Amino acid sequence: MNLSELTNGQEGIIVKVKGHGAFRKRIIEMGFVRGKKVTVIKNAPLKDPIEYSIMGYKVSLRRSEATLIEVISRKEAEELETTSYHGTITDDLLTRTATKKRKTINVALVGNPNCGKTTIFNQASGANEHVGNYSGVTIDIKSGNFHYKDYTLRVSDLPGTYSLSAYSPEEVFVREHISQELPDIIINVVDASNLERNLYLTSQLIDMDVRTVVALNMYDDFQKKGDKLDYPFLGKMLGIPFVPTIGSRGTGVDDLFKTVVEVYEDKTEQARRVKINYGENIEKAIGSIEQIAAGYPEISSNVSPRFLAIKLLEKDRVFKDKVAAGGFSSIISEAEKQTGKLESLFQEDTETVITDARYGFIAGAMKETYKENPQQRRRKTDFIDSVLTHRLFGFPFFFFFIWLMFQTTFRLGEYPMGWIEEGVAMLSQWASSVLTPGPFTDLVVDGIIGGVGGVIVFLPNILILFFFISFMEDTGYMARAAFIMDKVMHKIGLHGKSFIPLIMGFGCNVPAIMATRTIEDRNNRLLTILINPFMSCSARLPVYILLIGAFFPEHPGTVLFLLYGTGIALAVIVARIFKRFLFKKSDTPFVMELPPYRLPTLKSTTRHMWFKGSQYLKKMGGVIMVAPSSSGFWDTIPGRTNRQKLLKPKSRNWCINILP
């Protein structure tokens, strides 16, 4: 609980002090350090501020400041110790309970898309989250626990973002999480082979004044290039420890969390507060706004005044609206005044001025620590792209991959489907021979076993389909598919970035629609959502296979391909109609990273495939299972006629339950 939640006369032991920078330092200097007992004396007449007793003297804090101090009360300690201790909670036991609770560290994973952030999260927490080699895979926050020695790390995997601006929902979400949830440590995952771009986000975290550890991920790719980086010195310059990691193999993950604990416990000198110098004129403008913002604790307690000042100079709409809504007109007016001065001086938009200064700082840091290999070899990615994204060969290869995916789904899946059918038939025969004939036996055999068997028989097809989709995502080819399809998408009023959610719709429409959050333009995002249901998701695959097996047993793969193609054609037609009558045509630039090709591990691809397959099995226990089961039960009622129709193509008996 927070210190602000204690009532008059209550006491607690301080677990940790959240917040950042100067605010956190001032609170600690006043005696609010972990392990100390604090007692509430009284609230002011208007319930704010609050008077406390700590270390033999009295001090008052605003409620907003007390919210940032985590404590454990006697009642909380009793609840935690109720299973192992039944006596009176003494001060010593209260302190021990607080120490135990303090060893839970809240960690947030932050990084660019394709930097391997979710891979590290999976290695740490063992979660079955999807790892994709294209932008926008992580579309929401995921959480998991990781145990290191006697510490518990609560790790949150935040959406991938290139910066902390307000251009996309992901960027706003990440910085809101950092400023509101106040994680103890930020792990900034960076792609070691693309440092200059990745360090842009790192520089913004420095401005936020949060405790950070950098995971120098994909370090094996960096070493293969023959480049050299003095990362200990770079960490010393930035005030952030750097730890090389290879997320796909789990290399360096233990060292990473060891460093996290050291930074949390303030046991490393490498973690220190650093201020990026943006030049005399920009610094003067930042300092002027920062000075006014620091006078409002309700703002500066959650957000670094320096970061707030920079964002207001960059004309960040979200920060500007929040400050204006809070009634802090003096901060807004000073920001507008300083913005006008800088734009007049540089003859450039302030956001561009600060961005250039930030990249200038990064370039200077790289010059001191980074040495490029003079013998540049042609990357495998460039060679593969010369074929797969060729203006003539790109489309044939793409359509071949899609056709191969559907053909393999049907042909290869036919063998395990036959085994499952035989197993279900044997189980039905055994149940019929053991149970006494009657309505209950019919319910078990025809309803439950037949119903579940009719659903589980399609699991091999669904697993194969997800394996192909996962493989294309993990290798990086899915981003190339968006690249070569941009012109086609542009014809219906969208651009290539919309292609990724549409392709994901073949797996499941729900995450596909959620993935549209990466599309910046609102009209394009809504249009992509509206036409996504035309993409045939895996839930429709069992119906397709059943109909194909019944009516088109000679050409299953081709018919399946045509069914999916029809959905795509309808999506194009509807998109053209909607774009013409419902949405204004807006041309947004096609900006999307093309990550290097990487050969995914079989473990990662298989885990994603099985995770999606398990979701299908869980659904089977719900509506999908109940429908055929209830149908089978309905037919067992005496006096009812059996309206079950059997369709018998070549080698498989398909059973359709027709509800009365």
C-alpha positions as CSV (number, residue, x, y, z in Angstrom):
1,M,0.0,0.0,0.0
2,N,1.0,3.6,-0.4
3,L,1.8,6.0,2.5
4,S,-1.1,8.2,1.6
5,E,-3.5,5.3,2.4
6,L,-2.6,5.2,6.1
7,T,-5.1,6.8,8.5
8,N,-4.4,8.9,11.6
9,G,-2.4,7.0,14.2
10,Q,-1.5,4.2,11.8
11,E,2.2,3.3,11.3
12,G,4.1,1.4,8.6
13,I,7.5,0.4,7.5
14,I,8.8,2.0,4.2
15,V,9.3,-0.6,1.5
16,K,10.5,1.6,-1.4
17,V,10.5,5.1,-2.6
18,K,9.2,5.5,-6.2
19,G,9.5,8.6,-8.3
20,H,12.6,10.0,-10.0
21,G,15.5,12.4,-10.0
22,A,15.4,15.4,-7.7
23,F,12.0,14.6,-6.2
24,R,13.2,11.1,-5.1
25,K,16.5,12.4,-3.8
26,R,14.7,15.1,-1.7
27,I,12.3,12.6,-0.2
28,I,15.1,10.3,0.8
29,E,17.2,13.1,2.2
30,M,14.2,14.0,4.5
31,G,14.5,10.5,6.1
32,F,12.0,8.5,4.0
33,V,14.3,5.6,3.4
34,R,13.4,1.9,3.2
35,G,13.2,0.1,6.5
36,K,12.2,3.1,8.6
37,K,9.0,3.3,10.6
38,V,6.7,6.2,9.8
39,T,3.5,7.2,11.7
40,V,0.6,9.3,10.6
41,I,0.0,12.2,13.0
42,K,-2.9,14.0,11.4
43,N,-4.3,15.3,8.1
44,A,-4.7,19.0,7.4
45,P,-8.3,20.4,7.6
46,L,-8.7,19.9,3.8
47,K,-7.1,16.4,4.0
48,D,-3.9,17.7,2.4
49,P,-1.0,17.9,3.3
50,I,-0.4,15.1,5.9
51,E,1.8,15.3,9.0
52,Y,4.1,12.3,9.7
53,S,6.5,11.3,12.4
54,I,9.7,9.6,11.2
55,M,13.2,9.3,12.7
56,G,12.2,11.3,15.8
57,Y,10.9,14.4,14.0
58,K,7.7,15.6,12.3
59,V,7.4,16.3,8.6
60,S,4.5,17.1,6.3
61,L,4.0,15.7,2.7
62,R,1.4,16.4,0.1
63,R,-0.9,13.5,-0.6
64,S,0.5,13.3,-4.2
65,E,4.0,12.9,-2.8
66,A,3.0,10.3,-0.1
67,T,1.4,8.2,-2.9
68,L,4.9,7.6,-4.3
69,I,6.1,6.0,-1.0
70,E,5.3,2.3,-0.7
71,V,4.8,1.0,2.9
72,I,3.6,-2.1,4.7
73,S,1.2,-1.7,7.6
74,R,0.7,-4.0,10.6
75,K,-2.6,-5.2,9.1
76,E,-0.8,-6.1,5.8
77,A,2.0,-7.8,7.7
78,E,-0.5,-9.9,9.6
79,E,-2.1,-11.0,6.3
80,L,1.3,-11.9,4.8
81,E,2.4,-13.9,7.9
82,T,-1.0,-15.5,8.8
83,T,0.1,-18.9,7.5
84,S,3.4,-19.1,9.3
85,Y,3.0,-16.8,12.4
86,H,0.1,-16.6,14.8
87,G,1.5,-14.2,17.5
88,T,1.6,-10.5,17.8
89,I,3.2,-8.5,15.0
90,T,6.3,-6.9,16.6
91,D,8.4,-4.1,15.1
92,D,11.1,-6.7,14.2
93,L,8.6,-8.9,12.4
94,L,7.1,-5.9,10.6
95,T,10.6,-4.9,9.4
96,R,11.3,-8.4,8.2
97,T,8.0,-8.5,6.3
98,A,8.8,-5.1,4.7
99,T,12.3,-6.4,3.7
100,K,10.7,-9.5,2.1
101,K,8.2,-7.3,0.2
102,R,10.9,-4.9,-0.9
103,K,12.6,-7.8,-2.8
104,T,9.8,-7.6,-5.4
105,I,11.1,-5.5,-8.2
106,N,8.8,-4.0,-10.9
107,V,10.5,-4.1,-14.3
108,A,9.3,-2.7,-17.6
109,L,10.8,-3.8,-20.9
110,V,11.0,-0.9,-23.4
111,G,12.5,-1.0,-26.9
112,N,12.0,-0.6,-30.7
113,P,10.0,-3.1,-32.7
114,N,12.2,-6.0,-33.8
115,C,14.8,-5.5,-31.1
116,G,14.1,-8.9,-29.5
117,K,12.3,-7.4,-26.5
118,T,9.5,-10.1,-26.3
119,T,12.1,-12.8,-26.8
120,I,13.9,-11.7,-23.7
121,F,10.5,-11.5,-21.9
122,N,9.8,-15.1,-22.9
123,Q,13.2,-16.3,-21.8
124,A,12.7,-14.6,-18.4
125,S,9.1,-15.4,-17.6
126,G,8.6,-18.6,-19.7
127,A,5.4,-17.0,-21.1
128,N,4.0,-18.1,-24.4
129,E,3.9,-14.7,-26.1
130,H,4.2,-14.4,-29.9
131,V,7.6,-13.2,-31.1
132,G,7.3,-11.7,-34.6
133,N,10.0,-10.1,-36.8
134,Y,7.9,-7.1,-37.8
135,S,6.4,-4.0,-36.2
136,G,3.4,-4.3,-34.0
137,V,3.5,-7.8,-32.7
138,T,3.3,-6.8,-29.1
139,I,0.1,-4.9,-29.2
140,D,-0.6,-4.8,-25.4
141,I,1.2,-5.1,-22.1
142,K,2.2,-8.6,-21.0
143,S,3.4,-9.5,-17.5
144,G,5.3,-12.4,-16.0
145,N,7.5,-13.2,-13.0
146,F,11.2,-14.1,-13.0
147,H,13.0,-15.2,-9.9
148,Y,16.7,-14.3,-9.5
149,K,18.3,-15.5,-6.2
150,D,15.9,-14.2,-3.5
151,Y,14.4,-11.5,-5.6
152,T,11.1,-11.6,-7.6
153,L,11.1,-9.5,-10.7
154,R,7.7,-8.6,-12.1
155,V,8.4,-8.1,-15.7
156,S,6.1,-6.1,-18.0
157,D,6.6,-6.3,-21.8
158,L,5.4,-3.0,-23.2
159,P,4.5,-2.4,-26.9
160,G,7.4,-1.8,-29.2
161,T,8.0,1.9,-30.0
162,Y,10.6,4.0,-31.7
163,S,10.3,7.0,-29.5
164,L,8.2,8.6,-26.7
165,S,6.4,11.1,-28.9
166,A,2.6,11.1,-29.5
167,Y,2.4,9.9,-33.1
168,S,1.0,6.4,-32.3
169,P,-1.0,4.9,-29.4
170,E,2.0,2.7,-28.6
171,E,4.2,5.7,-27.9
172,V,1.7,7.3,-25.6
173,F,0.9,4.0,-23.9
174,V,4.6,3.3,-23.1
175,R,5.3,6.7,-21.6
176,E,2.0,6.8,-19.7
177,H,2.9,3.4,-18.2
178,I,6.3,4.7,-17.1
179,S,5.0,7.9,-15.6
180,Q,1.9,6.4,-13.9
181,E,2.9,2.9,-12.9
182,L,6.5,4.1,-12.0
183,P,8.3,0.8,-12.5
184,D,11.4,0.4,-10.3
185,I,13.7,-0.4,-13.3
186,I,13.4,0.1,-17.0
187,I,15.1,-2.5,-19.2
188,N,15.8,-0.7,-22.5
189,V,16.3,-3.5,-25.1
190,V,18.3,-2.2,-28.1
191,D,19.3,-3.9,-31.4
192,A,23.1,-4.0,-31.2
193,S,23.4,-4.0,-35.0
194,N,21.4,-0.8,-35.3
195,L,22.6,1.3,-32.4
196,E,22.2,4.8,-33.6
197,R,18.5,4.5,-34.2
198,N,17.8,2.5,-31.1
199,L,19.7,4.9,-28.8
200,Y,17.2,7.6,-29.8
201,L,14.7,6.0,-27.4
202,T,17.4,5.6,-24.8
203,S,18.1,9.3,-24.9
204,Q,14.4,10.0,-24.2
205,L,14.5,7.7,-21.2
206,I,17.5,9.6,-19.9
207,D,15.4,12.8,-20.2
208,M,12.6,11.0,-18.2
209,D,15.1,10.5,-15.4
210,V,14.2,6.9,-14.8
211,R,16.5,4.1,-13.6
212,T,17.5,2.2,-16.7
213,V,19.5,-0.9,-17.7
214,V,20.3,-1.4,-21.4
215,A,20.1,-4.9,-22.9
216,L,22.5,-4.9,-25.9
217,N,20.5,-7.5,-27.7
218,M,21.4,-9.6,-30.8
219,Y,25.0,-9.1,-29.9
220,D,26.0,-12.2,-32.0
221,D,24.8,-10.4,-35.1
222,F,26.8,-7.4,-34.2
223,Q,30.0,-9.5,-33.7
224,K,29.5,-11.2,-37.0
225,K,29.7,-7.9,-38.7
226,G,33.2,-7.4,-37.3
227,D,32.3,-4.0,-35.7
228,K,33.6,-3.0,-32.3
229,L,31.9,-1.2,-29.4
230,D,33.3,-0.1,-26.1
231,Y,30.0,-0.6,-24.3
232,P,31.3,-0.2,-20.7
233,F,32.6,3.3,-21.7
234,L,29.3,4.1,-23.5
235,G,27.4,3.1,-20.4
236,K,29.6,5.3,-18.3
237,M,28.9,8.3,-20.6
238,L,25.2,7.7,-20.5
239,G,25.0,6.8,-16.8
240,I,23.3,3.5,-17.8
241,P,24.8,0.0,-17.5
242,F,25.0,-2.0,-20.8
243,V,24.7,-5.8,-20.8
244,P,25.2,-7.8,-24.0
245,T,22.5,-10.4,-24.6
246,I,21.4,-12.9,-27.2
247,G,17.7,-13.2,-26.4
248,S,16.9,-16.1,-28.8
249,R,19.4,-18.3,-26.9
250,G,19.0,-16.9,-23.4
251,T,22.6,-15.8,-23.4
252,G,23.3,-12.9,-21.0
253,V,19.7,-12.9,-19.5
254,D,21.0,-13.8,-16.0
255,D,23.7,-11.1,-16.2
256,L,21.0,-8.7,-17.2
257,F,18.8,-9.3,-14.2
258,K,21.9,-9.4,-11.9
259,T,22.6,-5.8,-13.1
260,V,18.9,-4.9,-12.6
261,V,19.2,-6.0,-8.9
262,E,22.4,-4.0,-8.5
263,V,20.8,-0.8,-9.9
264,Y,17.7,-1.3,-7.8
265,E,19.9,-1.7,-4.7
266,D,22.1,1.3,-5.7
267,K,25.1,-1.0,-5.7
268,T,26.7,0.1,-9.0
269,E,28.4,3.4,-9.7
270,Q,27.7,3.1,-13.5
271,A,24.0,4.0,-12.9
272,R,23.9,7.7,-12.3
273,R,21.9,10.7,-13.3
274,V,23.1,12.3,-16.6
275,K,21.7,15.3,-18.4
276,I,22.0,15.5,-22.2
277,N,23.2,18.9,-23.3
278,Y,21.3,20.1,-26.4
279,G,23.2,23.3,-26.8
280,E,23.1,26.7,-25.2
281,N,19.9,28.1,-26.7
282,I,17.8,24.9,-26.3
283,E,19.1,24.4,-22.8
284,K,18.2,27.9,-21.8
285,A,14.6,27.3,-23.1
286,I,14.3,24.0,-21.3
287,G,15.6,25.5,-18.1
288,S,13.1,28.3,-18.2
289,I,10.1,26.0,-18.5
290,E,11.6,23.4,-16.1
291,Q,11.9,26.1,-13.4
292,I,8.2,26.9,-13.5
293,A,7.1,23.3,-13.8
294,A,9.2,22.3,-10.7
295,G,7.0,24.6,-8.6
296,Y,4.0,22.4,-9.1
297,P,4.6,19.1,-7.2
298,E,1.4,17.6,-8.6
299,I,3.1,17.5,-12.0
300,S,6.8,17.1,-11.1
301,S,6.2,14.2,-8.8
302,N,5.2,11.9,-11.6
303,V,7.0,13.4,-14.6
304,S,10.5,14.8,-14.8
305,P,10.2,18.6,-15.2
306,R,12.9,18.4,-17.8
307,F,11.1,15.8,-19.8
308,L,7.9,17.8,-19.6
309,A,9.7,21.0,-20.8
310,I,11.2,19.1,-23.8
311,K,7.8,17.7,-24.7
312,L,6.1,21.1,-24.5
313,L,8.9,22.5,-26.7
314,E,8.2,19.7,-29.2
315,K,4.5,20.7,-29.2
316,D,3.4,17.3,-27.9
317,R,-0.4,17.5,-28.0
318,V,-0.9,15.0,-25.1
319,F,1.3,16.8,-22.7
320,K,0.0,20.2,-23.7
321,D,-3.7,19.0,-23.2
322,K,-2.9,17.6,-19.8
323,V,-1.0,20.7,-18.6
324,A,-3.8,22.9,-19.9
325,A,-6.5,20.8,-18.3
326,G,-4.7,21.1,-14.9
327,G,-4.9,24.9,-15.1
328,F,-1.2,25.4,-15.3
329,S,-1.4,28.3,-17.8
330,S,1.9,29.8,-16.7
331,I,3.7,26.7,-17.9
332,I,1.9,26.7,-21.3
333,S,2.5,30.4,-21.9
334,E,6.2,30.0,-21.0
335,A,6.5,27.0,-23.4
336,E,4.9,29.0,-26.2
337,K,7.2,31.9,-25.6
338,Q,10.3,29.8,-25.7
339,T,9.1,27.8,-28.7
340,G,8.7,31.1,-30.6
341,K,12.2,32.2,-29.7
342,L,13.8,28.9,-30.8
343,E,11.9,28.8,-34.1
344,S,12.8,32.4,-34.8
345,L,16.5,31.7,-34.1
346,F,16.8,28.4,-36.0
347,Q,14.2,29.1,-38.7
348,E,13.0,25.5,-38.1
349,D,10.3,23.7,-36.2
350,T,11.3,23.1,-32.6
351,E,10.6,19.4,-32.8
352,T,13.1,19.1,-35.7
353,V,15.6,21.3,-33.8
354,I,15.5,19.0,-30.7
355,T,15.5,15.8,-32.8
356,D,18.6,17.0,-34.7
357,A,20.3,17.9,-31.4
358,R,19.4,14.5,-29.9
359,Y,20.9,12.7,-32.9
360,G,23.9,14.9,-32.6
361,F,24.5,13.8,-29.1
362,I,24.1,10.1,-30.1
363,A,26.5,10.6,-33.0
364,G,29.1,12.1,-30.6
365,A,28.7,9.2,-28.2
366,M,29.0,6.7,-31.0
367,K,32.1,8.4,-32.3
368,E,33.8,7.9,-28.9
369,T,32.9,4.2,-28.5
370,Y,32.0,2.6,-31.9
371,K,34.3,1.4,-34.6
372,E,32.9,0.1,-37.8
373,N,34.5,-2.8,-39.7
374,P,36.3,-1.3,-42.7
375,Q,35.7,-4.4,-44.8
376,Q,32.0,-4.3,-45.4
377,R,30.5,-7.6,-46.6
378,R,27.3,-7.8,-48.5
379,R,24.6,-8.8,-46.0
380,K,22.6,-12.0,-46.6
381,T,19.5,-9.8,-46.2
382,D,20.4,-7.7,-49.2
383,F,21.1,-10.8,-51.3
384,I,17.7,-12.4,-50.3
385,D,15.9,-9.2,-50.9
386,S,17.3,-8.9,-54.4
387,V,15.2,-11.9,-55.2
388,L,12.2,-11.9,-52.9
389,T,11.4,-8.2,-53.4
390,H,12.4,-8.0,-57.0
391,R,10.0,-6.0,-59.2
392,L,9.3,-9.1,-61.4
393,F,9.9,-12.1,-59.1
394,G,8.5,-10.6,-55.9
395,F,4.8,-11.3,-56.7
396,P,5.3,-14.8,-58.0
397,F,7.3,-15.8,-54.9
398,F,4.7,-14.2,-52.6
399,F,1.7,-16.0,-54.3
400,F,3.7,-19.2,-54.3
401,F,4.3,-19.0,-50.6
402,I,0.6,-18.4,-49.9
403,W,-0.4,-21.3,-52.2
404,L,2.2,-23.6,-50.6
405,M,0.8,-22.7,-47.2
406,F,-2.8,-23.7,-48.1
407,Q,-1.8,-26.8,-50.1
408,T,0.4,-28.1,-47.3
409,T,-2.3,-27.3,-44.7
410,F,-4.7,-29.6,-46.5
411,R,-2.4,-32.3,-47.9
412,L,-0.1,-32.8,-45.0
413,G,-2.9,-32.4,-42.5
414,E,-4.8,-35.2,-44.1
415,Y,-2.7,-37.9,-42.4
416,P,-3.0,-36.9,-38.8
417,M,-6.7,-36.1,-39.4
418,G,-7.2,-39.7,-40.5
419,W,-5.5,-41.0,-37.3
420,I,-7.6,-38.8,-35.1
421,E,-10.8,-39.9,-36.8
422,E,-9.8,-43.6,-36.3
423,G,-9.1,-42.9,-32.7
424,V,-12.4,-41.2,-32.1
425,A,-14.2,-44.0,-33.9
426,M,-12.5,-46.6,-31.7
427,L,-13.4,-44.6,-28.6
428,S,-17.0,-44.4,-29.7
429,Q,-17.2,-48.2,-30.3
430,W,-15.6,-48.8,-26.9
431,A,-18.1,-46.5,-25.1
432,S,-21.0,-48.1,-27.0
433,S,-19.9,-51.5,-25.9
434,V,-19.4,-50.6,-22.2
435,L,-22.4,-48.4,-21.6
436,T,-26.0,-49.6,-21.5
437,P,-28.0,-48.6,-24.6
438,G,-30.2,-45.6,-24.0
439,P,-30.4,-41.8,-24.2
440,F,-27.4,-41.3,-21.9
441,T,-25.2,-43.5,-24.0
442,D,-26.3,-41.7,-27.2
443,L,-25.4,-38.4,-25.5
444,V,-21.9,-39.6,-24.6
445,V,-21.2,-41.3,-27.9
446,D,-23.0,-39.1,-30.5
447,G,-22.9,-35.9,-28.5
448,I,-19.8,-35.5,-26.4
449,I,-17.3,-37.9,-28.1
450,G,-18.7,-37.2,-31.6
451,G,-18.9,-33.5,-31.0
452,V,-15.4,-33.2,-29.6
453,G,-14.0,-35.5,-32.2
454,G,-15.7,-33.4,-35.0
455,V,-13.8,-30.4,-33.7
456,I,-10.4,-31.8,-32.7
457,V,-10.0,-33.5,-36.1
458,F,-9.2,-30.1,-37.6
459,L,-6.5,-29.3,-35.1
460,P,-3.6,-30.5,-37.5
461,N,-4.8,-28.2,-40.2
462,I,-4.9,-25.2,-37.8
463,L,-1.5,-26.0,-36.4
464,I,0.1,-26.2,-39.9
465,L,-1.5,-22.9,-40.9
466,F,-0.2,-21.2,-37.8
467,F,3.2,-22.7,-38.3
468,F,3.5,-21.1,-41.8
469,I,2.2,-17.7,-40.6
470,S,4.6,-17.8,-37.6
471,F,7.5,-18.8,-39.8
472,M,6.9,-15.9,-42.2
473,E,6.6,-13.4,-39.3
474,D,9.7,-14.6,-37.5
475,T,12.0,-14.7,-40.5
476,G,11.0,-11.1,-41.5
477,Y,9.3,-12.1,-44.8
478,M,6.0,-10.8,-43.6
479,A,7.3,-7.2,-43.6
480,R,8.5,-7.8,-47.2
481,A,5.1,-8.9,-48.1
482,A,3.8,-5.6,-46.9
483,F,6.5,-3.9,-48.9
484,I,5.6,-5.6,-52.2
485,M,1.9,-5.2,-51.6
486,D,2.0,-1.5,-50.9
487,K,1.1,-0.5,-54.4
488,V,-1.8,-2.9,-54.5
489,M,-3.1,-1.7,-51.1
490,H,-2.7,1.9,-52.3
491,K,-5.2,1.2,-55.1
492,I,-7.9,0.5,-52.5
493,G,-7.0,3.6,-50.5
494,L,-4.7,1.9,-48.0
495,H,-0.9,1.3,-47.8
496,G,1.3,-1.7,-47.2
497,K,1.1,-1.4,-43.4
498,S,-2.5,-2.4,-43.5
499,F,-1.5,-5.6,-45.2
500,I,0.0,-7.1,-42.0
501,P,-3.3,-7.0,-40.0
502,L,-5.1,-8.4,-43.0
503,I,-2.7,-11.3,-43.3
504,M,-3.0,-11.9,-39.5
505,G,-6.7,-12.2,-40.1
506,F,-6.1,-15.6,-41.7
507,G,-5.0,-16.7,-38.3
508,C,-7.5,-14.9,-36.1
509,N,-9.5,-11.7,-36.7
510,V,-9.3,-10.6,-33.1
511,P,-5.5,-10.0,-32.7
512,A,-5.6,-8.9,-36.4
513,I,-7.9,-6.0,-35.6
514,M,-5.9,-5.2,-32.5
515,A,-2.8,-5.0,-34.6
516,T,-4.3,-2.2,-36.6
517,R,-3.2,0.1,-33.8
518,T,0.2,0.4,-35.5
519,I,-1.5,2.3,-38.4
520,E,-1.1,6.0,-37.7
521,D,-3.9,7.3,-40.0
522,R,-7.3,7.0,-38.3
523,N,-9.2,6.5,-41.6
524,N,-6.9,3.8,-42.8
525,R,-7.1,2.1,-39.4
526,L,-10.9,2.1,-39.4
527,L,-11.1,0.9,-42.9
528,T,-8.6,-2.0,-42.2
529,I,-10.7,-3.0,-39.2
530,L,-14.0,-3.0,-41.3
531,I,-12.6,-5.2,-44.1
532,N,-10.7,-7.6,-41.8
533,P,-13.6,-10.0,-41.2
534,F,-13.5,-10.8,-44.9
535,M,-10.2,-12.5,-44.3
536,S,-11.0,-16.2,-43.5
537,C,-9.8,-16.8,-39.9
538,S,-8.8,-20.3,-38.6
539,A,-12.3,-20.7,-37.1
540,R,-13.8,-21.0,-40.6
541,L,-11.2,-23.5,-41.7
542,P,-13.0,-26.6,-40.3
543,V,-16.2,-25.6,-42.2
544,Y,-14.2,-25.0,-45.4
545,I,-12.5,-28.4,-45.1
546,L,-15.8,-30.2,-44.4
547,L,-17.5,-28.7,-47.5
548,I,-14.4,-29.3,-49.7
549,G,-14.2,-32.9,-48.5
550,A,-17.9,-33.4,-49.3
551,F,-18.2,-31.6,-52.6
552,F,-14.6,-31.1,-54.1
553,P,-12.5,-34.1,-52.9
554,E,-10.4,-34.1,-56.1
555,H,-9.0,-30.6,-55.8
556,P,-8.9,-29.7,-52.1
557,G,-5.9,-27.3,-52.1
558,T,-7.0,-25.3,-55.1
559,V,-10.6,-24.9,-53.8
560,L,-9.3,-23.8,-50.4
561,F,-7.1,-21.3,-52.2
562,L,-10.1,-20.0,-54.2
563,L,-12.2,-19.6,-51.0
564,Y,-9.6,-17.5,-49.3
565,G,-9.1,-15.6,-52.6
566,T,-12.8,-14.8,-52.8
567,G,-12.7,-13.3,-49.3
568,I,-9.8,-11.1,-50.4
569,A,-11.7,-10.0,-53.5
570,L,-14.7,-9.0,-51.5
571,A,-12.5,-7.1,-49.1
572,V,-11.1,-5.1,-52.0
573,I,-14.5,-4.3,-53.4
574,V,-15.9,-3.2,-50.0
575,A,-12.8,-1.2,-49.3
576,R,-13.2,0.7,-52.5
577,I,-16.8,1.5,-51.8
578,F,-16.1,2.6,-48.2
579,K,-13.1,4.7,-49.3
580,R,-15.2,6.5,-51.9
581,F,-18.3,7.2,-49.8
582,L,-17.4,6.9,-46.1
583,F,-13.8,8.0,-45.7
584,K,-11.8,10.9,-47.1
585,K,-8.9,9.8,-49.2
586,S,-5.7,10.5,-47.3
587,D,-2.2,9.7,-48.5
588,T,-0.1,8.8,-45.5
589,P,3.6,8.0,-46.1
590,F,4.6,4.3,-46.1
591,V,7.2,4.1,-43.4
592,M,7.9,0.7,-42.0
593,E,11.1,-1.0,-40.9
594,L,12.4,-3.9,-43.0
595,P,14.2,-6.0,-40.4
596,P,17.1,-8.2,-41.4
597,Y,16.2,-11.8,-42.2
598,R,16.7,-14.1,-39.3
599,L,16.3,-17.9,-39.1
600,P,13.9,-18.4,-36.2
601,T,14.5,-21.2,-33.7
602,L,12.3,-24.2,-34.0
603,K,11.4,-23.8,-30.4
604,S,10.0,-20.3,-30.9
605,T,8.0,-21.1,-34.0
606,T,6.6,-24.3,-32.6
607,R,5.7,-22.7,-29.3
608,H,3.7,-20.0,-31.1
609,M,2.1,-22.6,-33.2
610,W,1.0,-24.7,-30.2
611,F,-0.1,-21.6,-28.2
612,K,-2.5,-20.7,-31.0
613,G,-3.6,-24.3,-31.3
614,S,-4.2,-24.5,-27.6
615,Q,-6.5,-21.5,-27.8
616,Y,-8.5,-23.4,-30.5
617,L,-8.8,-26.4,-28.1
618,K,-10.0,-24.2,-25.3
619,K,-12.7,-22.8,-27.5
620,M,-13.7,-26.4,-28.3
621,G,-14.8,-26.8,-24.7
622,G,-17.2,-23.8,-25.1
623,V,-19.7,-23.0,-27.8
624,I,-18.1,-25.3,-30.4
625,M,-18.4,-28.3,-28.3
626,V,-21.8,-27.5,-26.7
627,A,-23.5,-27.0,-30.1
628,P,-22.9,-30.5,-31.5
629,S,-23.3,-32.1,-28.1
630,S,-26.7,-30.5,-27.5
631,S,-27.6,-31.5,-31.1
632,G,-26.7,-35.1,-30.3
633,F,-28.7,-35.0,-27.1
634,W,-31.7,-33.5,-28.8
635,D,-31.8,-36.4,-31.2
636,T,-31.8,-38.9,-28.3
637,I,-35.1,-37.8,-26.9
638,P,-37.8,-40.5,-27.4
639,G,-40.3,-39.7,-30.1
640,R,-37.9,-37.5,-32.0
641,T,-36.7,-38.5,-35.5
642,N,-33.0,-38.6,-36.1
643,R,-32.3,-35.8,-38.6
644,Q,-28.6,-36.5,-38.8
645,K,-27.3,-36.6,-42.4
646,L,-24.2,-38.5,-43.3
647,L,-22.0,-37.4,-46.2
648,K,-19.5,-40.0,-47.4
649,P,-16.8,-38.8,-49.8
650,K,-13.9,-41.0,-50.8
651,S,-12.1,-41.9,-47.6
652,R,-13.7,-39.9,-44.8
653,N,-17.1,-39.9,-43.1
654,W,-18.2,-36.3,-42.5
655,C,-21.0,-35.9,-40.0
656,I,-23.2,-32.7,-40.1
657,N,-25.6,-32.2,-37.2
658,I,-28.7,-30.4,-38.4
659,L,-30.6,-28.7,-35.5
660,P,-34.4,-29.1,-35.6
